[in-house]
Structures are given as C-alpha cells and as structure tokens.
Amino acid sequence: MATSLLGLILALLLPISAAAGPLSLRL
C-alpha cells in the first residue's frame, strides 16, 4: 500500500515539476 501511495505521489509530482521547470526558467 505504501508503494502504491508513493507511486501515486510521484505520478502527480513528475508532470508538475516538468511543467514548472520551463515556467521557472522564463521568469
């Protein structure tokens, strides 16, 4: 259960960090 929770958190954080990377570079 803990592994699936970690996978869910990673699945949510990866797209967010991928989208925030170019945005932070533009600022």
Secondary structure as UniProt FT lines:
FT   HELIX           2..26
//
